Amino acid sequence: MKILLAGYNLDYDLICELQNKCATSQDITPETISAAYARISRSPKSVDELRSDARGEVEKARKSNRNIVFEMGHSSVAEHAVFNIDIIGASRLLIEEIEKFRLCSYTEKSQRYVLFNKDFVIPEEIKKAGLTELFAATIGLQNGYYRELYEQLRPYVFTANKDLAENPANKSLLEGWAKEDARYTISLATQTQLGMTINARNLELMLRRLAALPLAEAQEYSKKLFAVTKDIAPSLIRYTQATDYDRLTRANLQKQAAILSKKYSSSAVVKKYPVVQISFVTPDADVRTAAALLFSATGLNYQQCLAQAAQLNPAEKKALFKTTFEHIQSHDAALRELENIDLQFELVVSASCFAQLKRHRMATIIAQDYEPQLGVTIPPAICAIGQQKQFLEIMRKTQDAYEQIREKAPLAAPYILTNAHRKRVLMKVNARELYHLARLRADGHAQWDIRQLAEEMLKKAKKVMPLTLLLACGKDSFADLYKKTFPHI
C-alpha cells in the first residue's frame, strides 16, 4: 500500500504570492485534481501519474472536466475541488439561507462570545421603500439596549456564579454568558462574518439557489461569490443562473396554500404554542431498532429479524440493547442501525436557538418565516435583573416597525426582528442523529435556550423508544447514566 498527499488547501494570498514568484506562467487550479480523479476508473496509470499529467495540461484537464461533469453527468467529480470562502458583512438573516446547504462547512462569528458593534445591513428593499430612517432608528434602539443589557447582565452573572468568578480564567466564560443573553435584543439585520468550505458541486448549487431568492442581499451575495470563484475552476461551475424551479416553486406554493387555507381554515384559536411536539415517530421503534441490530448481526432477512424482534421478551430485548451500548463512550457515535428509526418534531424556537439548531445539517429542517405572533423568548437572566418590562417595550417598538415595513417592503420586514423572535420548525431526525444532538445540546456547557429545547425533545422521544435512546444524554451526564445502566462495569 502507498498513501500520498495529493494536496491541501492554501491561503489564497499565499497562492498569489507563489504565482508571482514563479518564473513560468502556469494555472494553479483545483480542476486538475478533479480531472485526475475522474480518470482513475478508466486509466491503468497510478493516481499520482494522473495528477502529474493533469497539471501539465490544464486546458486538456478542463475539457475533460466539462465532458465528464456536464456531458456525462458525473457531478461528483466536481466535489474534489474545494474552496475556502470568507463571507464578511452579511446579515444574520442571509446567513440562515447560506447555511441551508448541508454538505458545506461553516464557522460563524458568534454573538455568544463576541460583543457586537453597531454594524447592520440596510436592505435595498428598505431604501427603495423610503423606510431607512424608521429602520435605522429601530435598530439603534435595539443596539443601544443591547449594550445597556450587557453592562447590567455582566455583574449579575459574576455574582450569580461566585465560585467560577473566583478563578480569573473563567472571566471570558462568564462575560460570554452575559453577551449571549444580551444578544436577544439585536436584529437579524446585524452584520456578521463566516468562514465557509465548499466544493465546486455545492458552490454551483449555492450560486443558483441564492440568485433565485427575491432578497436583494441574497442576489448580491450570489454575484459576488461567482465573481471570486469563476476564474479558479471554470470547467466545474457552469449552471449558476436562477431557474424557474428555484425562483417560482415556493412562491407558487404559498399562493396555492393560501387558497387552500382560506377554504379549509380552522376556527379553533390556539392560545399557547407548545415548544416541542412529536408529530411522527417510527411505529414500534424499539422493536424496529432491535430488528436492524439483528439484521446486521445475522444472515436472516429483515422480515425474519422483525418477526424475531417482536417475539423477544422484555429481558431479552433489554439484553440486546445493553450489548449494543456496553462499550460506547461519550464521544462515540451510535451504531448506524439506529438511522432506521425516525422522529419528526414540530418546534417553536427563537432566532437565537435556531442559529444553533440549523447547524445539525444531517437532520431535515424545514423552517417557516419568523412570526411575531408566536411571541418572544426572554432569557431568565433578563427577568432576574428586573429588565423584563424594558425588554418587552423594545420588542413592542420592534413590532410596530415590523408592521410598518411589512406594508411597504414585506420581503425585508424580517430584518428588523430580533434574536428573541420565534419561528416554527419541522425537524426530522433519526435516532442516531438524536444521540449526536443530545450529546452536544443537552450538555451543561450548551447555551441554555437550545439546551432546554434538546432536553425536552429527548424527554418526549425517550417515552416512545426508551431502549433505542438508552444512553442518549448530554456529554456531562453520560458517565452517571452509563453507571446507572451498567452498575457492575
C-alpha positions as CSV (number, residue, x, y, z in Angstrom):
1,M,0.0,0.0,0.0
2,K,1.1,3.5,-0.8
3,I,-0.5,6.7,0.6
4,L,0.4,10.0,-1.0
5,L,-0.7,13.5,0.0
6,A,-2.4,14.9,-3.2
7,G,-2.8,18.4,-1.9
8,Y,-4.4,20.6,0.8
9,N,-6.0,24.0,1.0
10,L,-3.8,27.0,1.0
11,D,-4.4,30.7,1.8
12,Y,-5.3,32.4,-1.4
13,D,-2.8,35.3,-0.7
14,L,-0.1,32.7,-0.5
15,I,-1.1,31.2,-3.8
16,C,-0.9,34.6,-5.4
17,E,2.5,35.2,-3.9
18,L,3.7,31.9,-5.2
19,Q,2.3,32.6,-8.7
20,N,4.1,36.0,-8.7
21,K,7.4,34.4,-7.7
22,C,7.1,31.6,-10.3
23,A,9.4,32.1,-13.3
24,T,6.9,30.4,-15.7
25,S,3.3,31.2,-16.0
26,Q,1.0,28.3,-15.0
27,D,-2.5,27.9,-13.8
28,I,-2.9,26.9,-10.2
29,T,-6.4,25.4,-10.0
30,P,-8.2,22.5,-8.2
31,E,-9.6,21.5,-11.5
32,T,-6.5,19.3,-12.1
33,I,-7.3,17.2,-9.0
34,S,-10.9,16.7,-10.3
35,A,-9.7,15.8,-13.8
36,A,-7.1,13.3,-12.4
37,Y,-9.5,11.6,-10.1
38,A,-12.1,11.4,-12.8
39,R,-9.7,9.3,-14.9
40,I,-9.0,6.8,-12.2
41,S,-11.8,4.5,-13.2
42,R,-10.6,4.2,-16.8
43,S,-6.9,4.5,-16.8
44,P,-4.2,2.0,-15.9
45,K,-1.9,4.8,-14.7
46,S,-1.4,5.4,-11.0
47,V,-3.2,8.3,-9.4
48,D,-0.1,10.3,-8.8
49,E,0.8,10.0,-12.6
50,L,-2.7,11.1,-13.5
51,R,-2.3,14.2,-11.3
52,S,1.1,15.0,-12.9
53,D,-0.5,14.7,-16.4
54,A,-3.4,17.0,-15.4
55,R,-1.1,19.6,-14.0
56,G,0.9,19.6,-17.2
57,E,-2.1,20.0,-19.4
58,V,-4.6,22.3,-17.6
59,E,-6.7,23.1,-20.7
60,K,-7.0,19.4,-21.5
61,A,-8.0,18.8,-17.9
62,R,-10.6,21.4,-18.1
63,K,-12.0,19.9,-21.3
64,S,-12.1,16.5,-19.6
65,N,-14.0,18.0,-16.6
66,R,-16.6,19.7,-18.8
67,N,-17.2,16.4,-20.7
68,I,-17.4,14.2,-17.6
69,V,-19.3,16.6,-15.3
70,F,-21.7,18.3,-17.7
71,E,-22.0,16.0,-20.7
72,M,-21.8,12.6,-18.9
73,G,-23.4,13.9,-15.7
74,H,-20.8,12.6,-13.2
75,S,-21.2,15.6,-11.0
76,S,-19.4,14.0,-8.0
77,V,-16.1,14.7,-9.8
78,A,-16.6,18.4,-9.0
79,E,-16.6,17.6,-5.3
80,H,-12.9,17.1,-5.4
81,A,-12.4,20.8,-6.0
82,V,-12.7,22.6,-2.7
83,F,-12.9,26.3,-1.9
84,N,-12.5,28.3,1.3
85,I,-14.6,31.4,1.3
86,D,-14.5,34.5,3.6
87,I,-18.0,36.0,4.0
88,I,-17.8,39.4,5.6
89,G,-20.6,41.9,6.4
90,A,-23.6,39.6,5.6
91,S,-26.7,39.9,7.7
92,R,-27.8,37.2,10.2
93,L,-30.9,36.7,8.0
94,L,-28.8,35.9,4.9
95,I,-26.5,33.6,6.9
96,E,-29.6,31.4,7.6
97,E,-30.1,31.0,3.8
98,I,-26.4,30.2,3.2
99,E,-26.2,27.6,5.9
100,K,-29.1,25.7,4.5
101,F,-26.6,23.9,2.3
102,R,-25.8,20.8,4.4
103,L,-22.7,19.5,2.6
104,C,-20.6,22.5,3.4
105,S,-18.6,23.5,6.5
106,Y,-19.2,26.8,8.3
107,T,-17.7,28.7,11.2
108,E,-19.6,31.8,12.2
109,K,-18.7,34.8,14.3
110,S,-20.6,34.1,17.4
111,Q,-22.8,36.5,19.3
112,R,-22.3,34.3,22.3
113,Y,-18.6,35.2,22.5
114,V,-18.1,38.5,20.6
115,L,-19.6,41.8,21.8
116,F,-21.1,43.1,18.6
117,N,-20.8,46.7,17.5
118,K,-23.4,48.8,15.7
119,D,-22.9,47.3,12.2
120,F,-26.0,46.3,10.4
121,V,-27.3,45.8,6.9
122,I,-29.8,48.2,5.4
123,P,-31.6,46.1,2.7
124,E,-32.1,47.6,-0.7
125,E,-35.8,46.9,-0.3
126,I,-35.9,49.2,2.8
127,K,-34.1,52.0,0.9
128,K,-36.4,51.8,-2.1
129,A,-39.5,51.9,0.1
130,G,-38.2,55.1,1.9
131,L,-38.0,53.3,5.2
132,T,-34.4,53.8,6.0
133,E,-35.0,56.3,8.8
134,L,-37.5,54.1,10.6
135,F,-35.3,51.0,10.1
136,A,-32.1,52.6,11.4
137,A,-33.9,54.3,14.3
138,T,-35.4,51.0,15.4
139,I,-32.1,49.1,15.2
140,G,-30.5,52.0,17.0
141,L,-32.9,51.4,19.9
142,Q,-32.2,47.7,19.9
143,N,-28.4,48.1,19.7
144,G,-28.4,50.7,22.5
145,Y,-30.4,48.5,24.7
146,Y,-28.1,45.5,23.8
147,R,-25.2,47.4,25.3
148,E,-27.2,48.5,28.3
149,L,-28.3,45.0,28.9
150,Y,-24.7,43.6,28.7
151,E,-23.5,46.1,31.2
152,Q,-26.2,45.1,33.7
153,L,-26.0,41.3,32.9
154,R,-22.2,41.1,33.3
155,P,-22.1,41.9,37.1
156,Y,-25.2,39.8,37.7
157,V,-23.6,36.7,36.0
158,F,-20.4,37.2,38.0
159,T,-22.4,37.5,41.3
160,A,-24.6,34.5,40.5
161,N,-21.6,32.3,39.8
162,K,-19.2,33.3,42.6
163,D,-17.4,30.0,42.6
164,L,-16.5,30.3,38.9
165,A,-15.8,34.1,39.2
166,E,-13.1,33.4,41.8
167,N,-10.9,32.0,39.1
168,P,-9.7,34.7,36.6
169,A,-9.5,32.0,33.9
170,N,-13.3,32.0,33.9
171,K,-13.7,35.7,33.1
172,S,-14.2,35.1,29.4
173,L,-16.7,32.3,30.0
174,L,-18.8,34.5,32.3
175,E,-18.7,37.5,30.1
176,G,-19.9,35.2,27.3
177,W,-22.9,34.3,29.3
178,A,-23.8,37.9,29.6
179,K,-23.3,38.5,25.9
180,E,-25.4,35.5,24.9
181,D,-28.4,36.8,26.8
182,A,-28.0,40.5,25.8
183,R,-28.0,39.4,22.1
184,Y,-31.7,38.5,22.3
185,T,-32.4,42.2,21.6
186,I,-30.4,42.7,18.5
187,S,-31.8,42.3,15.0
188,L,-31.4,39.8,12.2
189,A,-30.0,42.7,10.1
190,T,-26.9,42.6,12.3
191,Q,-23.8,42.1,10.2
192,T,-21.7,39.0,10.9
193,Q,-18.9,37.0,9.2
194,L,-18.5,33.4,8.2
195,G,-15.7,31.1,7.1
196,M,-17.1,28.6,4.6
197,T,-15.6,25.5,3.0
198,I,-17.5,24.3,-0.1
199,N,-16.8,22.0,-3.0
200,A,-17.4,23.1,-6.6
201,R,-20.6,21.0,-7.0
202,N,-22.2,22.6,-4.0
203,L,-20.8,26.0,-4.9
204,E,-22.7,25.9,-8.2
205,L,-25.9,24.9,-6.4
206,M,-25.5,27.7,-3.9
207,L,-24.9,30.3,-6.6
208,R,-28.1,29.2,-8.5
209,R,-30.3,29.0,-5.4
210,L,-29.2,32.3,-3.8
211,A,-29.6,34.0,-7.2
212,A,-33.2,32.8,-7.2
213,L,-34.2,34.3,-3.8
214,P,-36.1,37.5,-4.0
215,L,-34.0,39.3,-1.4
216,A,-31.6,41.8,-2.9
217,E,-28.9,40.8,-0.4
218,A,-29.0,37.2,-1.5
219,Q,-28.7,38.1,-5.1
220,E,-25.8,40.4,-4.4
221,Y,-24.1,37.5,-2.5
222,S,-24.6,35.1,-5.4
223,K,-23.0,37.6,-7.8
224,K,-20.0,38.3,-5.6
225,L,-19.4,34.7,-4.8
226,F,-19.4,33.9,-8.5
227,A,-17.0,36.7,-9.2
228,V,-14.4,35.4,-6.8
229,T,-14.6,31.8,-7.9
230,K,-15.4,31.7,-11.6
231,D,-11.8,32.0,-12.9
232,I,-10.5,29.4,-10.5
233,A,-12.4,26.4,-11.7
234,P,-14.4,27.4,-14.8
235,S,-14.7,23.8,-16.0
236,L,-16.6,22.8,-12.9
237,I,-19.0,25.7,-12.4
238,R,-21.5,26.3,-15.3
239,Y,-25.1,26.4,-14.3
240,T,-25.2,29.5,-12.0
241,Q,-28.3,31.3,-13.1
242,A,-31.6,31.1,-11.3
243,T,-34.0,28.6,-12.7
244,D,-37.8,28.9,-12.7
245,Y,-37.9,25.9,-10.4
246,D,-35.9,27.7,-7.8
247,R,-37.5,31.1,-8.4
248,L,-41.1,30.2,-8.6
249,T,-41.9,27.0,-6.8
250,R,-42.0,28.3,-3.2
251,A,-43.9,31.4,-4.2
252,N,-46.4,29.4,-6.1
253,L,-46.8,27.0,-3.2
254,Q,-47.5,29.9,-0.9
255,K,-50.2,31.2,-3.2
256,Q,-51.8,27.7,-3.5
257,A,-51.6,27.1,0.2
258,A,-53.3,30.5,0.9
259,I,-56.2,29.4,-1.4
260,L,-56.5,26.0,0.4
261,S,-56.1,27.6,3.9
262,K,-58.9,30.0,3.2
263,K,-61.2,27.1,2.1
264,Y,-60.3,24.7,4.9
265,S,-59.2,27.1,7.7
266,S,-59.9,26.0,11.2
267,S,-61.9,28.3,13.5
268,A,-60.1,26.9,16.6
269,V,-58.0,29.5,18.4
270,V,-54.6,28.3,19.7
271,K,-53.5,30.5,22.5
272,K,-50.4,28.5,23.6
273,Y,-47.8,27.2,21.3
274,P,-46.0,24.1,22.6
275,V,-42.3,24.4,22.2
276,V,-41.8,20.7,21.4
277,Q,-44.2,18.3,19.9
278,I,-43.5,14.9,18.3
279,S,-45.6,14.8,15.1
280,F,-44.4,11.4,13.9
281,V,-42.3,8.5,15.1
282,T,-41.5,5.2,13.5
283,P,-44.1,2.7,14.9
284,D,-42.7,0.2,17.4
285,A,-39.4,2.0,17.3
286,D,-37.6,-0.2,19.8
287,V,-38.7,-3.4,18.0
288,R,-37.5,-2.0,14.7
289,T,-34.2,-0.9,16.1
290,A,-33.8,-4.5,17.5
291,A,-34.7,-5.9,14.1
292,A,-32.0,-3.7,12.4
293,L,-29.4,-4.9,15.0
294,L,-30.3,-8.5,14.4
295,F,-30.2,-7.9,10.6
296,S,-26.6,-6.7,10.8
297,A,-25.5,-9.5,13.2
298,T,-27.2,-12.5,11.4
299,G,-27.8,-13.9,8.0
300,L,-31.5,-13.5,8.3
301,N,-33.6,-11.3,6.0
302,Y,-35.2,-8.3,7.5
303,Q,-38.7,-9.7,7.8
304,Q,-37.3,-12.6,9.8
305,C,-35.4,-10.2,12.0
306,L,-38.5,-8.1,12.5
307,A,-40.6,-11.2,13.5
308,Q,-37.9,-12.3,15.9
309,A,-37.5,-8.9,17.5
310,A,-41.3,-8.7,18.0
311,Q,-41.1,-12.0,19.9
312,L,-38.4,-11.0,22.3
313,N,-39.5,-10.7,25.9
314,P,-38.6,-7.5,27.8
315,A,-35.5,-9.0,29.4
316,E,-34.2,-10.4,26.1
317,K,-34.8,-7.1,24.3
318,K,-33.0,-5.1,27.0
319,A,-30.1,-7.5,26.9
320,L,-29.8,-6.9,23.1
321,F,-29.7,-3.2,23.6
322,K,-27.3,-3.4,26.5
323,T,-24.9,-5.4,24.4
324,T,-25.2,-2.7,21.7
325,F,-24.2,0.1,24.1
326,E,-21.9,-1.7,26.6
327,H,-18.7,-0.3,25.2
328,I,-19.9,3.1,23.9
329,Q,-18.3,6.3,25.3
330,S,-19.5,9.8,25.3
331,H,-17.6,10.7,22.1
332,D,-18.7,7.6,20.2
333,A,-21.4,7.8,17.5
334,A,-24.3,5.3,18.0
335,L,-24.5,2.4,15.5
336,R,-25.8,3.2,12.1
337,E,-28.6,0.7,12.6
338,L,-30.3,3.5,14.6
339,E,-30.7,5.5,11.4
340,N,-33.7,3.3,10.5
341,I,-35.7,5.0,13.3
342,D,-37.2,8.4,12.5
343,L,-38.7,11.1,14.7
344,Q,-40.4,14.3,13.4
345,F,-40.6,17.2,15.8
346,E,-42.6,20.4,15.4
347,L,-40.7,23.1,17.3
348,V,-41.2,26.8,18.2
349,V,-37.7,28.3,18.6
350,S,-36.2,31.7,18.9
351,A,-33.8,33.1,16.2
352,S,-31.0,32.6,18.7
353,C,-31.9,29.0,19.2
354,F,-32.4,28.4,15.5
355,A,-28.9,29.7,14.8
356,Q,-27.6,26.7,16.7
357,L,-30.2,24.2,15.7
358,K,-29.7,24.7,11.9
359,R,-26.1,23.5,12.3
360,H,-27.4,20.0,12.6
361,R,-27.2,19.6,8.9
362,M,-27.8,15.8,8.7
363,A,-31.3,16.4,10.1
364,T,-34.1,17.5,7.8
365,I,-35.1,21.0,8.9
366,I,-38.0,22.9,7.3
367,A,-38.4,26.4,8.8
368,Q,-41.3,28.9,8.4
369,D,-40.7,32.6,8.3
370,Y,-40.3,34.4,11.7
371,E,-43.8,35.1,13.1
372,P,-44.2,37.8,15.8
373,Q,-47.5,36.3,16.8
374,L,-45.5,33.4,18.3
375,G,-44.2,35.9,20.9
376,V,-40.6,36.3,22.0
377,T,-38.1,34.3,24.1
378,I,-36.9,36.2,27.2
379,P,-33.7,35.0,28.8
380,P,-34.3,34.2,32.5
381,A,-31.3,36.4,33.5
382,I,-33.1,39.4,32.0
383,C,-36.0,38.8,34.3
384,A,-33.7,38.2,37.2
385,I,-32.2,41.7,36.8
386,G,-35.6,43.3,36.6
387,Q,-35.4,44.2,32.9
388,Q,-38.4,42.2,31.6
389,K,-40.6,45.2,31.2
390,Q,-38.0,47.2,29.3
391,F,-37.1,44.2,27.2
392,L,-40.8,43.8,26.2
393,E,-41.0,47.5,25.4
394,I,-38.2,47.2,22.9
395,M,-40.0,44.2,21.4
396,R,-43.2,46.3,21.2
397,K,-41.4,49.1,19.3
398,T,-39.8,46.4,17.1
399,Q,-43.2,45.0,16.4
400,D,-44.5,48.5,15.4
401,A,-41.7,49.0,13.0
402,Y,-42.1,45.5,11.6
403,E,-45.8,46.1,10.8
404,Q,-44.9,49.4,9.0
405,I,-42.2,47.8,7.0
406,R,-44.3,44.8,6.1
407,E,-46.9,47.1,4.4
408,K,-44.4,48.6,2.0
409,A,-41.5,46.1,1.8
410,P,-42.8,42.7,3.1
411,L,-39.7,40.8,2.0
412,A,-37.4,43.0,4.1
413,A,-39.6,43.0,7.2
414,P,-37.9,40.0,9.0
415,Y,-34.6,42.0,9.0
416,I,-36.0,44.2,11.9
417,L,-36.9,41.3,14.1
418,T,-34.6,40.2,16.9
419,N,-32.9,37.1,18.1
420,A,-35.8,36.8,20.6
421,H,-38.4,36.4,17.9
422,R,-39.7,32.9,17.1
423,K,-40.5,30.7,14.2
424,R,-41.9,27.2,13.7
425,V,-39.6,24.5,12.6
426,L,-40.3,21.0,11.3
427,M,-37.3,18.8,12.1
428,K,-36.9,15.2,11.2
429,V,-34.0,13.2,12.8
430,N,-33.2,9.6,13.0
431,A,-32.3,8.1,16.4
432,R,-28.6,8.2,15.7
433,E,-28.7,11.9,14.9
434,L,-30.7,12.5,18.0
435,Y,-27.9,10.9,20.0
436,H,-25.5,13.4,18.5
437,L,-27.8,16.3,19.1
438,A,-28.3,15.3,22.7
439,R,-24.5,14.9,23.4
440,L,-23.9,18.4,22.1
441,R,-27.0,20.3,23.0
442,A,-28.3,18.7,26.2
443,D,-24.9,19.1,27.7
444,G,-24.4,21.5,30.6
445,H,-22.0,23.6,28.5
446,A,-24.6,24.2,25.8
447,Q,-26.4,27.6,25.6
448,W,-29.5,27.5,27.9
449,D,-32.1,28.1,25.1
450,I,-31.1,25.2,22.9
451,R,-30.3,23.0,25.9
452,Q,-33.8,23.4,27.2
453,L,-35.1,22.5,23.7
454,A,-32.9,19.5,23.3
455,E,-33.8,18.2,26.8
456,E,-37.5,18.5,26.0
457,M,-37.0,16.7,22.7
458,L,-35.1,13.9,24.4
459,K,-37.6,13.6,27.2
460,K,-40.5,13.1,24.8
461,A,-38.5,10.8,22.5
462,K,-37.5,8.5,25.3
463,K,-41.1,7.9,26.2
464,V,-41.7,6.3,22.8
465,M,-38.3,4.5,22.4
466,P,-36.7,4.0,25.8
467,L,-34.3,1.2,24.7
468,T,-33.2,2.8,21.5
469,L,-32.3,6.0,23.4
470,L,-31.0,4.1,26.4
471,L,-27.8,6.2,26.7
472,A,-28.9,9.4,24.9
473,C,-27.9,12.4,27.1
474,G,-25.5,15.3,27.3
475,K,-21.8,14.6,27.5
476,D,-21.7,15.9,31.0
477,S,-24.3,13.4,32.3
478,F,-23.1,10.4,30.3
479,A,-20.8,8.9,33.0
480,D,-23.7,8.9,35.5
481,L,-26.2,7.4,33.1
482,Y,-23.7,4.8,32.0
483,K,-23.0,3.8,35.6
484,K,-26.7,3.5,36.3
485,T,-27.3,1.4,33.2
486,F,-24.2,-0.8,33.7
487,P,-23.8,-0.8,37.5
488,H,-21.4,-3.8,37.6
489,I,-18.9,-2.4,35.0
